[in-house]
């Protein structure tokens, strides 16, 4: 009974998360509700934790959590928890004041946590948390990208669809894909890890190809992945030819300010992280808004103009080397050293 109740609670959260991607008034309501629900209800947290007692309470382990709800639940069980807060944005819902060590990417992120009442000594600044697969050739790829951005040659634009598959974002992505390939550029479309959704998106790509006979079919690449690890590997393989990314302002914000990739941010900004991340990107001068369908339809033309005026080149330069991007390695070493510490 307790397991089924816990599963029901997580299903509610997943459905609510997917609801935010519908667009219009529903997304607006979702954003407002998320802001008001900044501190989870203790009763709901208890419901979500049902079934954990048998599974983990007797484990002698360090627990790494990437979601604030999971971190809260484990901490409430008296377990040793490390919460990896990989995003630059720090909304109130992430401010866990329980017995949790929190990894954050930047000092400004730490300051926001402290503002919400988290003890400074519980927060460790790591540097930007970027997928390790993308770091090995980061400087080489940046130099290749800068050379193309400083030229008149056609660019390659990568489109990333978030796991919630927001309808207004998907609409803009396909309008933008058609725009950039019509203007002679190449498009790489990452369709996420949901096989049913990916199949539907593949059909939409085929429609673009059919109604634009002048388009070289090879100028649109579709990348499907079974999981995020596979997507990271495929992204790393293609990063040498990616010049611009189009995505929601979530974890890929780190790529714009850490790897030097100009970013077009998909609107509407969904959830409590998106607006904060976008504000940071805007302040850094590394991103541009993709606010409506008209902007998406003209993306190719806009990119060509920004390339010609060297604005994309400048945006990439501002986003490379400004921040330490070895956060993932820092966390791994921190945990490794902790495990070898006799006092733990």
C-alpha positions in Angstrom: 0.0 0.0 0.0 2.7 2.4 1.0 4.7 1.7 -2.2 1.6 2.3 -4.4 0.9 5.6 -2.6 4.5 6.8 -3.1 4.3 5.9 -6.8 1.0 7.7 -7.2 2.7 10.9 -5.7 5.5 10.7 -8.2 3.1 10.2 -11.1 1.2 13.4 -10.0 4.5 15.3 -10.1 5.4 13.9 -13.6 1.9 14.8 -14.9 2.2 18.3 -13.4 5.6 18.7 -15.0 4.3 17.7 -18.4 1.3 20.0 -18.0 3.6 23.0 -17.9 4.6 22.4 -21.5 1.1 22.9 -23.0 1.6 26.6 -23.5 -0.8 29.6 -23.2 -2.8 30.1 -20.0 -1.9 26.6 -18.7 1.8 27.3 -18.8 1.2 30.7 -17.2 -0.8 29.0 -14.4 2.0 26.4 -14.0 4.7 29.1 -13.6 2.6 30.9 -10.9 1.8 27.7 -9.1 5.5 26.6 -9.0 6.5 30.0 -7.5 3.8 29.7 -4.8 4.9 26.1 -4.1 8.4 27.0 -3.3 8.5 25.0 0.0 7.0 21.5 -0.4 4.2 20.4 1.9 5.5 18.0 4.6 2.6 15.7 4.2 3.2 15.4 0.4 6.9 14.8 1.1 6.0 12.0 3.5 3.8 10.5 0.8 6.6 10.6 -1.8 9.0 8.9 0.7 6.8 5.9 1.1 8.7 2.7 0.2 12.1 4.2 0.8 12.5 2.9 4.3 13.1 -0.7 3.4 15.1 0.1 0.3 17.7 2.5 1.6 17.6 3.2 5.4 20.0 0.4 6.2 22.5 1.3 3.4 25.8 2.7 4.6 26.3 5.1 1.7 26.6 8.6 0.6 23.6 9.7 -1.5 23.9 12.0 -4.5 20.6 13.7 -5.5 20.1 15.9 -8.5 16.5 16.9 -7.6 15.7 19.0 -4.6 12.6 16.9 -3.7 14.6 13.7 -3.7 17.3 15.4 -1.6 14.7 16.6 1.0 13.2 13.1 1.2 16.5 11.4 1.8 17.6 14.0 4.3 14.4 13.6 6.2 15.3 9.9 6.6 18.5 10.9 8.3 20.7 9.8 5.4 23.9 11.5 4.3 22.9 13.5 1.3 24.7 15.6 -1.3 22.5 17.7 -3.5 24.0 18.5 -6.9 22.5 21.8 -8.0 23.9 21.9 -11.5 22.0 25.0 -12.7 23.0 28.6 -12.3 19.5 29.6 -11.3 18.5 29.1 -7.7 14.8 29.4 -7.1 13.5 29.2 -3.5 12.3 25.6 -3.9 16.0 24.4 -4.1 17.0 26.0 -0.8 17.2 22.9 1.4 18.0 23.8 4.9 18.1 20.3 6.3 21.3 18.3 6.9 22.4 18.4 3.2 25.6 19.4 1.5 24.8 21.4 -1.6 27.0 21.7 -4.6 26.4 24.8 -6.7 28.2 26.1 -9.8 28.9 29.7 -9.0 29.4 32.1 -6.1 26.3 34.0 -7.2 24.3 30.8 -6.9 25.6 30.3 -3.4 24.7 33.8 -2.4 21.1 33.1 -3.6 20.9 30.0 -1.4 22.2 31.9 1.6 19.6 34.6 1.0 16.9 31.9 1.3 18.3 30.8 4.7 20.8 28.0 3.8 23.9 28.0 6.0 27.0 29.1 4.0 29.1 26.2 5.4 26.6 23.7 3.8 27.3 25.1 0.3 30.2 24.1 -1.9 31.0 26.1 -5.0 32.2 23.7 -7.7 32.4 25.6 -11.0 30.0 25.0 -13.9 28.7 21.4 -14.1 29.1 20.5 -17.7 28.9 16.9 -19.1 32.5 15.5 -19.0 32.1 14.2 -22.5 31.9 17.8 -23.8 35.0 19.0 -22.0 37.9 17.0 -23.5 37.8 18.9 -26.9 36.1 22.1 -25.6 38.9 24.5 -26.5 39.6 22.9 -29.9 35.9 23.0 -30.8 35.6 26.6 -29.6 38.4 27.6 -31.9 36.8 25.8 -34.9 33.5 27.5 -34.0 35.0 30.9 -33.8 36.7 30.5 -37.2 33.3 29.7 -38.8 31.5 32.5 -36.9 34.1 34.9 -38.2 33.6 33.7 -41.8 30.7 33.8 -44.3 30.3 30.0 -44.5 27.0 28.4 -43.6 26.6 27.6 -40.0 25.2 24.5 -38.2 22.4 25.1 -35.7 21.6 22.4 -33.1 18.1 22.2 -31.7 17.4 20.5 -28.3 14.0 19.5 -27.2 13.5 19.2 -23.4 12.1 16.1 -21.8 8.7 17.7 -21.1 8.3 18.2 -24.9 6.6 21.6 -24.5 4.2 22.2 -27.4 5.0 25.9 -28.0 8.8 25.1 -28.0 8.3 22.2 -30.5 6.3 24.5 -32.8 9.0 27.1 -32.8 11.8 24.5 -33.3 10.3 23.2 -36.5 9.6 26.6 -37.9 13.2 27.6 -37.1 14.6 24.3 -38.5 12.8 25.1 -41.8 14.0 28.6 -41.7 17.7 27.9 -41.3 17.9 25.1 -43.9 16.1 27.3 -46.4 18.8 29.8 -45.8 21.5 27.3 -46.6 22.5 26.3 -43.1 22.5 22.8 -41.5 20.2 21.8 -38.7 20.8 19.0 -36.1 17.6 18.1 -34.2 18.0 16.2 -30.9 14.6 14.6 -30.3 15.1 13.6 -26.7 14.8 10.1 -25.1 11.1 9.3 -25.5 10.8 6.9 -28.5 7.2 7.7 -29.2 7.7 11.4 -29.2 10.9 11.1 -31.2 9.0 9.1 -33.9 6.4 11.8 -34.2 9.1 14.5 -34.5 10.9 12.5 -37.2 7.7 12.6 -39.2 7.5 16.3 -38.9 11.1 16.5 -40.2 10.1 14.4 -43.2 7.2 16.8 -43.9 9.7 19.7 -44.0 11.9 17.8 -46.5 8.9 17.0 -48.7 7.5 20.5 -49.0 10.9 22.0 -49.6 12.3 20.1 -52.6 15.2 22.5 -53.0 16.5 21.6 -49.5 19.4 19.2 -49.4 18.0 16.3 -47.2 21.4 15.9 -45.6 21.2 19.4 -44.2 18.8 18.2 -41.6 20.1 15.6 -39.2 17.9 13.9 -36.6 19.5 12.5 -33.4 17.5 10.0 -31.4 18.9 8.6 -28.1 17.8 5.9 -25.7 18.9 7.9 -22.6 20.7 11.1 -21.6 24.1 9.3 -21.5 23.8 8.3 -25.1 22.6 11.8 -26.0 25.7 13.3 -24.3 28.0 10.9 -26.3 26.3 11.8 -29.6 26.4 15.5 -28.7 30.1 15.3 -28.0 30.8 13.6 -31.3 28.9 16.4 -33.1 30.1 19.4 -31.0 33.0 20.1 -33.4 30.6 21.3 -36.0 27.9 23.0 -33.9 27.9 26.8 -34.1 24.7 27.8 -32.4 22.2 26.1 -30.1 18.4 26.5 -29.7 17.1 25.3 -26.4 15.1 26.0 -23.3 17.1 28.0 -20.6 17.8 25.1 -18.3 21.0 23.0 -17.9 22.3 23.9 -21.4 22.6 27.4 -20.1 26.0 26.1 -18.8 27.1 25.4 -22.4 26.5 29.0 -23.5 28.6 30.5 -20.6 31.0 27.6 -20.3 31.7 26.3 -23.8 31.2 29.4 -25.8 28.2 28.4 -27.9 25.8 31.3 -28.8 22.2 30.3 -27.7 18.7 31.1 -28.8 16.4 30.7 -25.9 13.0 29.2 -26.5 10.0 31.1 -25.1 7.7 30.8 -23.1 10.1 30.5 -20.1 8.6 27.5 -18.3 9.1 26.9 -14.6 11.0 28.6 -11.8 14.5 28.1 -13.3 14.0 29.3 -16.8 13.5 33.1 -16.1 16.5 33.2 -13.7 18.8 31.3 -16.1 17.7 33.5 -19.1 18.4 36.7 -17.1 21.9 35.4 -16.4 22.5 34.6 -20.0 21.2 38.0 -21.1 23.5 39.7 -18.6 26.5 37.8 -19.9 25.6 38.7 -23.5 25.7 35.1 -24.8 22.0 34.5 -25.7 19.2 35.8 -27.8 15.4 35.3 -27.2 13.2 33.3 -29.6 9.9 34.7 -28.3 7.3 34.0 -31.0 6.6 32.1 -34.1 7.5 35.0 -36.4 10.9 35.1 -34.8 11.3 31.4 -35.4 10.3 31.7 -39.0 13.0 34.3 -39.5 15.7 32.6 -37.5 17.9 31.9 -40.5 17.9 35.5 -41.6 18.7 36.7 -38.1 21.6 34.3 -37.7 23.1 35.4 -41.0 22.9 39.0 -40.0 24.3 38.3 -36.5 27.2 36.3 -38.1 27.9 39.1 -40.6 28.0 41.7 -37.9 30.3 39.5 -35.8 27.8 39.5 -32.9 27.7 35.7 -32.8 31.5 35.7 -32.7 31.4 38.1 -29.8 28.8 36.1 -27.9 30.8 32.9 -28.2 33.9 34.8 -27.0 32.1 36.1 -23.9 31.0 32.5 -23.1 34.3 30.7 -23.2 36.8 30.9 -20.3 34.7 33.3 -18.2 33.8 30.6 -15.6 35.5 27.4 -14.4 33.7 24.6 -16.2 35.2 21.6 -14.2 32.3 21.3 -11.7 31.6 17.6 -12.5 35.3 16.7 -11.9 35.3 18.8 -8.7 32.3 16.9 -7.3 33.8 13.5 -8.2 37.1 14.3 -6.5 35.3 15.8 -3.4 33.2 12.6 -2.9 36.2 10.4 -3.6 38.3 12.2 -0.9 35.4 12.1 1.5 35.0 8.3 1.1 38.7 7.9 1.9 38.4 10.1 5.1 38.3 7.8 8.2 36.1 10.3 10.0 33.3 9.5 7.5 
